[in-house]
């Protein structure tokens, strides 16, 4: 008995980088629309946007990444329970 689950072999639900992209997206939205004191507002250029995204990426902490990885056993179990259906958690 091995039960076959039909799903894509590259499930984004099981790829922690997807959680990192979501963190980047959320922080970028905040930074672009409501910069905090001391943050330079976005000047509308592609170069500045790239600089902001690089800065945000560099600021994603190892603890944030560890939290995404620590979710993996639960995400795997939920994926099994849903028969491969798309899953979501509070973070991603």
Backbone as a chain_set.jsonl record, in Angstrom:
{"seq": "XXXXXXXXXXXXXXXXXXXXXXXXXXXXXXXXXXXXXXXXXXXXXXXXXXXXXXXXXXXXXXXXXXXXXXXXXXXXXXXXXXXXXXXXXXXX", "coords": {"N": [[0.32, -1.136, 0.0], [0.972, 1.836, -1.062], [-0.443, 4.965, -1.323], [-1.404, 6.846, -4.063], [-1.079, 10.234, -4.747], [-2.361, 12.652, -6.801], [-0.848, 15.384, -7.922], [0.817, 18.477, -8.668], [4.317, 18.231, -9.09], [5.845, 20.315, -8.28], [4.92, 21.877, -6.073], [3.968, 25.003, -4.926], [3.05, 25.363, -2.389], [4.683, 23.922, -0.763], [7.104, 25.109, -0.795], [9.335, 27.03, 0.747], [10.386, 29.445, -0.245], [8.315, 30.753, -1.436], [6.925, 31.817, 0.693], [8.814, 33.664, 1.496], [8.756, 35.417, -0.681], [6.217, 36.464, -0.303], [6.526, 37.823, 2.145], [8.368, 39.762, 1.287], [6.769, 41.105, -0.603], [4.66, 42.139, 1.014], [6.067, 43.822, 2.788], [7.197, 45.571, 0.942], [4.932, 46.793, -0.182], [3.999, 48.247, 2.039], [6.209, 49.905, 2.482], [6.351, 51.344, 0.065], [3.941, 52.711, -0.006], [3.457, 53.807, 2.53], [5.902, 55.027, 3.869], [8.065, 54.686, 6.67], [9.245, 56.866, 9.298], [12.339, 58.251, 8.5], [12.747, 56.618, 6.338], [13.354, 56.803, 2.887], [11.018, 58.131, 0.688], [9.594, 56.399, -2.124], [10.777, 57.29, -5.285], [9.597, 56.822, -7.688], [11.076, 55.721, -9.731], [12.462, 52.946, -11.571], [14.991, 52.097, -10.82], [15.201, 53.013, -8.153], [13.128, 51.531, -7.024], [14.147, 48.925, -7.323], [16.35, 49.169, -5.62], [15.039, 49.552, -3.152], [13.667, 47.088, -2.948], [15.83, 45.307, -2.827], [16.964, 46.131, -0.4], [14.866, 45.529, 1.4], [14.753, 42.749, 1.001], [17.267, 42.017, 2.002], [16.802, 42.581, 4.643], [15.069, 40.651, 5.558], [14.753, 38.444, 8.103], [16.741, 35.746, 9.462], [15.284, 34.367, 11.311], [12.643, 34.761, 10.429], [12.731, 33.256, 8.104], [13.328, 30.742, 9.162], [10.926, 30.277, 10.562], [9.174, 29.895, 8.429], [10.213, 27.526, 7.364], [9.87, 25.838, 9.541], [7.158, 25.452, 9.454], [6.789, 23.502, 7.589], [6.359, 20.598, 8.183], [3.671, 20.659, 9.13], [2.406, 21.827, 6.929], [2.869, 19.876, 4.981], [1.373, 17.75, 6.053], [-1.205, 18.894, 5.988], [-1.489, 19.181, 3.237], [-1.562, 16.531, 2.44], [-3.917, 15.749, 3.763], [-5.817, 17.272, 2.394], [-5.791, 16.178, -0.055], [-4.004, 17.182, -1.883], [-4.905, 19.68, -2.515], [-4.751, 23.272, -2.809], [-3.183, 25.031, -0.157], [-3.218, 27.288, 2.649], [-1.641, 29.36, 5.082], [-1.337, 31.421, 8.026], [0.891, 32.933, 7.473], [1.627, 32.389, 4.789]], "CA": [[0.0, 0.0, 0.0], [1.267, 3.259, -1.186], [-1.552, 5.679, -1.948], [-0.921, 7.829, -5.018], [-1.739, 11.53, -4.774], [-2.09, 13.325, -8.061], [-0.651, 16.822, -7.772], [2.038, 18.936, -9.326], [5.543, 17.933, -8.374], [6.485, 21.566, -7.85], [3.892, 22.577, -5.309], [4.44, 26.193, -4.215], [2.652, 25.24, -0.987], [5.757, 23.255, -0.031], [8.351, 25.787, -1.126], [9.451, 28.186, 1.645], [10.704, 30.702, -0.933], [7.046, 31.43, -1.698], [6.674, 32.617, 1.888], [9.749, 34.8, 1.453], [8.238, 36.375, -1.665], [5.073, 37.135, 0.311], [7.082, 38.775, 3.108], [8.921, 40.857, 0.488], [5.65, 41.837, -1.199], [3.948, 42.886, 2.053], [6.933, 44.899, 3.277], [7.356, 46.537, -0.146], [3.688, 47.571, -0.257], [4.005, 49.204, 3.138], [7.295, 50.871, 2.269], [6.062, 52.204, -1.081], [2.744, 53.523, 0.214], [3.515, 54.494, 3.828], [7.253, 54.892, 4.42], [8.255, 55.073, 8.069], [10.172, 57.969, 9.511], [13.718, 57.894, 8.184], [12.798, 55.9, 5.057], [13.187, 57.68, 1.738], [9.863, 57.742, -0.132], [9.915, 55.929, -3.47], [10.764, 58.403, -6.238], [8.893, 56.412, -8.901], [11.967, 55.139, -10.738], [12.738, 51.514, -11.478], [16.228, 51.924, -10.058], [14.919, 53.167, -6.727], [12.315, 50.369, -6.639], [15.078, 47.801, -7.165], [17.125, 49.419, -4.393], [14.144, 49.295, -2.019], [13.427, 45.642, -2.869], [17.072, 44.683, -2.334], [17.089, 46.453, 1.022], [13.865, 44.732, 2.118], [15.199, 41.349, 0.931], [18.385, 41.869, 2.942], [16.296, 42.731, 6.009], [14.304, 39.47, 5.981], [15.626, 37.822, 9.106], [16.889, 34.291, 9.472], [14.172, 33.842, 12.104], [11.459, 34.716, 9.562], [12.926, 32.117, 7.204], [13.183, 29.53, 9.986], [9.503, 30.076, 10.827], [8.587, 29.315, 7.217], [10.683, 26.145, 7.268], [9.259, 25.074, 10.63], [5.776, 25.154, 9.071], [6.76, 22.45, 6.574], [5.661, 19.359, 8.55], [2.235, 20.92, 9.176], [1.938, 22.057, 5.562], [2.858, 18.563, 4.318], [0.223, 17.013, 6.572], [-2.426, 19.508, 5.45], [-1.555, 18.869, 1.812], [-2.014, 15.134, 2.377], [-5.319, 15.704, 4.19], [-6.686, 17.904, 1.394], [-5.63, 15.491, -1.332], [-3.187, 17.977, -2.8], [-5.507, 20.991, -2.779], [-3.985, 24.444, -2.381], [-3.321, 25.334, 1.268], [-2.716, 28.586, 3.092], [-1.481, 29.539, 6.52], [-1.359, 32.846, 8.349], [2.036, 33.621, 6.866], [1.664, 32.251, 3.328]], "C": [[0.39, 1.386, 0.0], [0.121, 3.919, -1.938], [-0.989, 6.798, -2.823], [-1.75, 9.102, -4.922], [-1.36, 12.216, -6.079], [-2.034, 14.831, -7.796], [0.647, 17.198, -8.475], [3.256, 18.643, -8.467], [6.254, 19.167, -7.84], [5.492, 22.426, -7.078], [4.463, 23.802, -4.601], [4.06, 26.162, -2.736], [3.752, 24.61, -0.14], [7.12, 23.883, -0.316], [8.479, 27.05, -0.27], [9.797, 29.501, 0.949], [9.431, 31.469, -1.255], [6.656, 32.3, -0.508], [7.581, 33.832, 1.944], [9.262, 35.86, 0.472], [7.066, 37.148, -1.07], [5.533, 38.168, 1.345], [7.611, 40.001, 2.362], [7.801, 41.736, -0.059], [4.942, 42.704, -0.159], [4.779, 44.06, 2.565], [7.118, 45.978, 2.21], [6.106, 47.405, -0.283], [3.669, 48.648, 0.818], [5.024, 50.31, 2.885], [6.962, 51.842, 1.134], [4.906, 53.159, -0.802], [2.767, 54.318, 1.512], [4.906, 54.338, 4.435], [7.307, 55.385, 5.868], [9.221, 56.253, 8.142], [11.603, 57.481, 9.257], [13.863, 57.119, 6.878], [12.558, 56.894, 3.924], [11.977, 57.229, 0.936], [10.318, 57.335, -1.532], [9.774, 57.088, -4.445], [10.115, 58.037, -7.573], [9.771, 55.773, -9.961], [12.17, 53.642, -10.496], [13.988, 51.265, -10.645], [15.963, 52.011, -8.559], [14.076, 51.993, -6.22], [13.21, 49.153, -6.415], [15.901, 47.951, -5.889], [16.294, 49.11, -3.149], [13.928, 47.799, -1.85], [14.664, 44.9, -2.364], [17.24, 44.916, -0.833], [16.109, 45.611, 1.845], [14.29, 43.27, 2.141], [16.309, 41.095, 1.948], [17.931, 41.927, 4.397], [15.416, 41.564, 6.464], [15.22, 38.662, 6.89], [15.684, 36.303, 8.949], [15.762, 33.664, 10.285], [12.885, 33.767, 11.292], [11.547, 33.51, 8.626], [12.771, 30.807, 7.968], [11.713, 29.231, 10.273], [8.805, 29.45, 9.622], [8.96, 27.838, 7.097], [10.035, 25.283, 8.34], [7.799, 24.73, 10.357], [5.679, 23.926, 8.16], [6.063, 21.162, 7.013], [4.141, 19.529, 8.577], [1.678, 21.111, 7.77], [1.879, 20.743, 4.78], [1.635, 17.766, 4.753], [-1.084, 17.571, 6.011], [-2.589, 19.219, 3.967], [-2.03, 17.437, 1.605], [-3.501, 15.06, 2.691], [-6.269, 16.293, 3.16], [-6.563, 17.244, 0.024], [-4.878, 16.309, -2.361], [-3.77, 19.335, -3.137], [-4.619, 22.106, -2.229], [-4.242, 24.726, -0.9], [-2.758, 26.717, 1.56], [-2.58, 28.569, 4.601], [-1.534, 31.036, 6.789], [-0.234, 33.591, 7.645], [2.048, 33.546, 5.345], [0.769, 31.179, 2.862]], "O": [[0.168, 2.092, 0.984], [-0.243, 3.5, -3.036], [-0.183, 7.606, -2.359], [-2.978, 9.058, -5.004], [-0.182, 12.341, -6.411], [-3.046, 15.46, -7.487], [1.458, 16.341, -8.825], [3.212, 18.796, -7.246], [7.172, 19.054, -7.028], [5.268, 23.587, -7.423], [5.352, 23.665, -3.76], [4.673, 26.852, -1.921], [3.745, 24.755, 1.083], [8.159, 23.259, -0.102], [7.799, 28.041, -0.536], [9.529, 30.57, 1.498], [9.452, 32.697, -1.341], [6.119, 33.394, -0.684], [7.168, 34.904, 2.387], [9.342, 37.056, 0.752], [6.931, 38.349, -1.304], [4.984, 39.268, 1.408], [7.34, 41.137, 2.751], [7.875, 42.963, 0.012], [4.654, 43.872, -0.419], [4.26, 45.16, 2.754], [7.188, 47.164, 2.532], [6.21, 48.616, -0.477], [3.362, 49.809, 0.547], [4.733, 51.494, 3.054], [7.26, 53.032, 1.233], [4.892, 54.284, -1.302], [2.164, 55.388, 1.592], [5.078, 53.602, 5.406], [6.67, 56.375, 6.228], [9.912, 56.581, 7.177], [12.01, 56.428, 9.748], [14.972, 56.976, 6.364], [11.656, 57.727, 4.003], [11.904, 56.066, 0.539], [11.3, 57.861, -2.056], [8.763, 57.79, -4.434], [10.088, 58.857, -8.491], [9.266, 55.326, -10.991], [12.063, 53.151, -9.372], [14.032, 50.324, -9.853], [16.444, 51.181, -7.788], [14.29, 51.515, -5.106], [13.048, 48.434, -5.429], [16.122, 46.98, -5.167], [16.782, 48.486, -2.207], [13.995, 47.287, -0.732], [14.551, 43.971, -1.564], [17.612, 44.006, -0.091], [16.486, 45.045, 2.871], [14.2, 42.616, 3.18], [16.296, 40.093, 2.663], [18.595, 41.387, 5.282], [15.052, 41.495, 7.638], [16.312, 38.253, 6.498], [14.79, 35.679, 8.379], [15.328, 32.551, 9.986], [12.114, 32.819, 11.442], [10.551, 32.827, 8.387], [12.149, 29.867, 7.472], [11.295, 28.074, 10.235], [7.949, 28.58, 9.777], [8.118, 27.003, 6.768], [9.687, 24.13, 8.086], [7.259, 23.809, 10.97], [4.593, 23.373, 7.985], [5.227, 20.661, 6.261], [3.407, 18.659, 8.108], [0.597, 20.612, 7.456], [0.948, 20.521, 4.006], [0.943, 17.176, 3.923], [-1.966, 16.813, 5.608], [-3.709, 19.033, 3.491], [-2.812, 17.164, 0.694], [-4.26, 14.397, 1.984], [-7.416, 15.857, 3.062], [-7.167, 17.703, -0.946], [-5.085, 16.154, -3.564], [-3.207, 20.069, -3.949], [-3.839, 21.897, -1.301], [-5.383, 24.667, -0.442], [-1.932, 27.241, 0.813], [-3.303, 27.861, 5.302], [-1.752, 31.828, 5.871], [-0.394, 34.752, 7.265], [2.427, 34.507, 4.676], [0.679, 30.929, 1.66]]}, "num_chains": 1, "name": "protein.A"}
